[in-house]
Amino acid sequence: MTDFKISQWHLLNNDKWLLSSLTWIPILLALSIWWIFSQAIVRDLPVGVVDLQRSVLSRQLVREFDATSALKVDHTFSDISAAKNAFIGNKIYAYMIIPKNFDRDIYIGKPPKVSVFYNSQFILVGKLINSAAQQAHGAFNAQVGAIKQLTKGNSTALNAFAKTVPIRSQIIPLFNKNSNYAQFLVSAIVPALWQIVIVVSTILFLAANYRVYGLKKMVGEKPLKNLLVMGGFYLPIFLTQGVAFLIFFYTCLGWPMEGSLLPLIFAQLVTVIACMIIGNFFFFLTLDPARAMSFAAGFTAPSFAFMGVTFPVINMNRLAEMWRGLLPISHYIEAQISQVSYGATAWVTIYRFTPPMLGYLIPLLLILLLIKKHLKKLEVNHESI
Amino acid sequence: MKAFELVKKELKAIFTNPVITLTIFGGVIFYSFLYPLPYAEQIPREQEITVVNLDGSLTSHQLERMVDATPQVKIVKRAHSIREAKAQFLQGDVRGILLIPKHFYRDLLLDKSPTLSYSGDASYFLVYGTIAEGLAKASGTLAAKVKVTKLLMDGIPLDLAKEQYSQVKLNMKPTFNPTLGYVSYVVPAVFVLILQQTLIMGAGLLGCTEKLIDGYWNKHSALTIITIRSLVFVAIYYLMASYYFGFSFDFYGINKLASPLIILALLAPLLLCSTFIGIFLGALLPRRELVTFVVLISSMPLIFSAGFIWPLESLPLPMIWLSNLFPCTPAIQGFLAVNQMGADFSQIMPQWQLLWLQVFVWGTLAYVTYRRAQRIPIRFQETHTN
């Protein structure tokens, strides 16, 4: 037992689960996430209409809704209760009601009220429907208003338009020009998954070492050095995964990248180390891989929610921000966005990213203490036998 | 009597196994507080922006005040040029920019429709959406005001002018989650996934633990063990689920539109099926940590393909088929429909039937693999009885 040397290649050869968690599983996960969001933009959400007027004007309004990219008015209902039923049954995401006397009220200058009930349980869908409806409504208003101005006979077309739309606005989504959801979600979800993969693979390789070589041989006389040697074997694999997804996003898929990859690779290197420290910490807490994995699940599974890419960080409470600070990936994602979107200089990114990451030296210290404790216990047991 | 003895043994096996209790009880309770934590404020507000006012007129200042008054946006900086605003943005001081062009007021009076431009950081989805919403609201209000003023100047009485600034009024009614709160959006769906995943882990960990040592589980038929085990887990998880759908939903103020009976009916196939998947994984995987591993890495693809974050209409069709192999997909859709949107039970029949179909398929798989695992002799390596 004491004769043969520790070989990670030997372990990889014999543990197909460890090998899988390092190779095809992360690739498959990243691709499946990309595939889910591959349509990138939400189009043609089914929407219904209850048109109680059925006139040229009301159809024009319906056409304006249908013309937005987000909506597709493909259900027509003759009464409100039928529409409501389809709405609750999730067949349509919204329905609008065009009231009776719609035309007459427009002509006599008594604006009719068009109601749109939309599903806000699904927030993304709700927000898209809301803005599409506003857009369609604005377009319809401008057209009808301009025609009304023109019929008065004392204004030019441009003038009539300006009277109806006194202020125009231009909304510029910075860094994600066509609100591509794939770009925005996938580039955050995949790093979150990467963090999970690093932490759990670290536990798996520690478990494999423990199973095959035992604690004493695995950490030896100099635990820190042996841990570094062991980690050093796997670190390039994790870093390759990280670089691979960056290349996939910004070269293969051609998503815009304002900064450079070098500071990001540095950030990834530090993130990998931090995640491996966490994996080590969970493992050496009990030396039981199953319990370590449960801790890892509790710690990493919800990290996407805390990254702040969907729900903004400034609206999180103190406790949430504290938990967020513990997750390596939430520091990494800021570095990634600062390079990818803002094109910040390498120095700024590194300068902002590095100090909080130094905090992961604390669990490293704890790991060494835990190892000492486990070794001592082992010796006591040994003596008692 | 035999069955009763077995139930007792199962319960003992579950409650004396620290990994299982940590996972199912610790996990369920820990997540019930951790998951909603980042969203505790419900809606994003007061996004910080900078304003570049190149006009300086009274109206432009009025617009600034209107912007600041919206709950969505807060002006924290001002800049004298676009370049300065950009610098503030890149420094991370602000997340959006409002640009009021030169001659804004003059163009407004001359009927030349000046263009306001505003921008937000679209790297963060809700930040951008919130800023755009707040600024659009403020500029819409100003536009309406300008129009009313002009109508008044044309000699139209105020009451009429107030009505006539728009041709058609749009009345947007957010339904089922009227405040667009984030907790009410995420929690009802994610909690279903948590129930499924921790249950799979619990049943799987138990199965994997048994492989290492001999015990009552090898002395009865696979069918008996699976039946008793699934009943025990379903019973425990009925309690967990009532904690989620009862206490937690009340705690976070989430809709509870469905009657408890419907919830119980929908839970039955979800919990049964999850137990079967757990038994299947436990029989299939060689080591305990791998059960947790498989469940953990599957969570993100499952949640994003369930149809509540990303609409089903935009998902690739094969992905929908794949996601429908797992109970959480129809279960999330079913629970959202009955509990959040007030659908009838008849409206979620397709989901309920799919769940029972899954119960059958996963049950068969669990039986086949578990029976095979029972026949494999015990590997006397290390005994993980702790």
Interface residues (C-beta under 8 A of the other chain):
Chain A: W17 S21 I25 L29 S32 I33 W35 I36 F37 S38 Q39 V42 R43 D44 L45 P46 L61 F87 I88 G89 N90 Y93 F102 I106 G109 K110 P111 P112 K113 V114 S115 V116 F117 Y118 N119 S120 Q121 F122 I123 L124 V125 G126 K127 N130 S131 A133 Q134 H137 F140 N141 V144 G145 K148 N159 F161 A162 K163 T164 V165 P166 I167 R168 S169 Q170 I171 I172 P173 L174 F175 N176 K177 S179 Y181 F184 L185 I189 A192 L193 I196 V197 V200 I203 L204 A207 D288 P289 A290 R291 A292 M293 S294 A296 A297 G298 T300 A301 P302 F304 A305 F306 G308 V309 T310 F311 P312 I314 N315 M316 N317 L319 A320 W323 R324 I337 V340 S341 Y342 A344
Chain B: P18 V19 L22 T23 G26 G27 F30 Y31 L34 Y35 L37 P38 Y39 A40 E41 I43 P44 R45 E46 Q47 E48 F89 L90 R95 L108 D111 K112 S113 P114 T115 L116 S117 Y118 S119 G120 D121 A122 S123 Y124 F125 L126 V127 Y128 G129 T130 A132 L135 A136 S139 L142 A143 V146 K147 K150 L160 E163 Q164 S166 Q167 V168 K169 L170 N171 M172 K173 P174 T175 F176 N177 P178 L180 Y182 S184 Y185 V186 M201 L205 C208 P286 R287 R288 E289 L290 V291 T292 F293 V295 L296 I297 S299 M300 P301 F304 S305 F308 I309 W310 P311 E313 S314 L315 P316 M319 Q333 L336 A337 Q340 M341 G342 A343 Q347 H384 N386
